[in-house]
């Protein structure tokens, strides 16, 4: 094995490795006249060391350098550095003729404070710090350079992990700070240690008002027993998910929340506190309450409709002579109920708020009698409504609808609406707490012998007015047409 000096092409051996003459005013390393074999010493070093000649051709490298590079460069041919590829710390390629060793040879000075990355043929990368120093002979002529490469991969990875961890912490902190949910932490004594903007929005307290205070300032007095139970579970390392409870705002008002509580641990894994995420579920609770109300209302309406339908079928059967007549009567009466029922349905806005429709008696009359509207032969309206209108209570709409349908059906079969010249006039009036409706038919077939039999319409009207409206009804048959008078307590049917 040739010596380092022999590889450098000099007849002057090194005293030790590199001789820096203390008394020499020029501190640059120079070869001396003492020859010794330095290769064994360089090979024994745990750090990567290699040398080049003045042109940058590699003349020696130790085993540590070969391991760092992942290749064994060819002596006398490979230039400046034995690595397969090199990069600057920012990841841009670093040409060999621009590496720190090339710069040291070009500028004839040691290069310090630079970092670089060596890529091995297998794709792994090694971060290192180079320490290239030019070598001069006794006359001061540049004869080569020596470079030491310190592997800092582990340090870089550790620093990268720290940076990533800090970035994650900053990101998490930003997410927590600007979360819509209330996020706070407390120690194992229940003292608040952090407080985000979401907590301020939900509870009304600022961070300055809460940090250092017991978390019980948020808990209603009747629920103070919840906190010791929560802390006991946290000390055992348990997590509490979606615990629904009630908390108290700064202004004293209560708020429904869903609470998630998790243990907070220190770097040694010891539980030192708890984090709390509180979500306002007021809107959800209101939606659930509204849903329950809708279901109850639907149940009530369905039961009422079934009861009405059952009554329609039963009473129609008493007066129907044939199945076809029964089918027609039931079908038309149920259709009238359906049209009236549509007027009772609440309206739901885009915000989910439900409001009852404003259903009036005039509107209901127009809906029920819409199939008969038009003009008579004398160009008079077939249906006319006059007098004060009445806003109907919700439960009275279907009652009036069925009653009006019976009036209209009888008029269409036997009365004024059965002839082209016939017409119906409906007059409304109010007096002394009573509401009166007069149904008057004119222009229909002449009535000479009014029947004494009580059909479905009569039975239904009498039962409806007496039992549901708590009122009175009477009929008067005259040759020119039928007149029906209805009187009911106003507060029974009107909605204020």
Secondary structure as UniProt FT lines:
FT   HELIX           4..8
FT   HELIX           39..44
FT   STRAND          48..53
FT   TURN            54..55
FT   STRAND          57..61
FT   HELIX           63..69
FT   TURN            75..77
FT   STRAND          85..87
FT   TURN            89..90
FT   HELIX           96..98
FT   HELIX           100..107
FT   STRAND          116..119
FT   TURN            121..122
FT   STRAND          125..130
FT   STRAND          133..136
FT   TURN            138..139
FT   STRAND          142..151
FT   HELIX           153..177
FT   STRAND          182..187
FT   TURN            188..189
FT   STRAND          191..195
FT   HELIX           197..203
FT   HELIX           207..210
FT   TURN            211..212
FT   HELIX           215..218
FT   HELIX           221..223
FT   HELIX           225..235
FT   TURN            236..237
FT   STRAND          240..248
FT   TURN            250..251
FT   STRAND          254..265
FT   TURN            267..268
FT   STRAND          271..280
FT   HELIX           282..319
FT   HELIX           323..342
FT   TURN            343..344
FT   STRAND          347..348
FT   TURN            350..351
FT   STRAND          354..355
FT   HELIX           361..369
FT   HELIX           370..372
FT   TURN            377..378
FT   STRAND          383..386
FT   STRAND          391..392
FT   TURN            394..395
FT   HELIX           396..413
FT   HELIX           416..418
FT   TURN            420..421
FT   STRAND          423..431
FT   TURN            432..433
FT   STRAND          434..442
FT   HELIX           456..463
FT   HELIX           464..468
FT   STRAND          472..478
FT   TURN            479..480
FT   STRAND          481..489
FT   HELIX           490..493
//
